[in-house]
Amino acid sequence: MTDARPAWPDTVPVRLRERVATALAGPGPHAPADLVQAAVSVTTPLLGTQDGGRGAALDLLAADALVTHALLRLAENPEDFDACCGDVMATLSSLVPPR
C-alpha cells in the first residue's frame, strides 16, 4: 500500500486537514485500521453529548475523511477488500451501544 497521508485537494479547508492530523497523532504512514480507529476516537466523545449542533461538524467531517481514506487504501488490494471492509464495519459498530 502507498503512504497513508491524505492527498488533500486545495479546496479542503485547513481546519479539516488539521483536525485529521490531530486525530492521527503522529506522522504516517498509517494503516487503514489506524485510520478507522482514529475515526472512532473522534466520534466517541460526540456520542456522549446531546448537542449534535454545529460544534460537532468538524469532528464528523474528520471522521468521515478518515474512514473514506481508509477504504480508498483498502481498495488498492481488491482481493482483500471484502474481508477488510468487514473489519472496518466491525470497528465502526463498536460505536453503537448494545441494546
Secondary structure, DSSP 8 states (H G I E B T S, - for coil): ----S----TTS-HHHHHHHHHHHTS-S---HHHHHHHHHHHHHHHHT-S--SGGGHHHHHHHHHHHHHHHHHHTTSHHHHHHHHHHHHHHHHTTS---
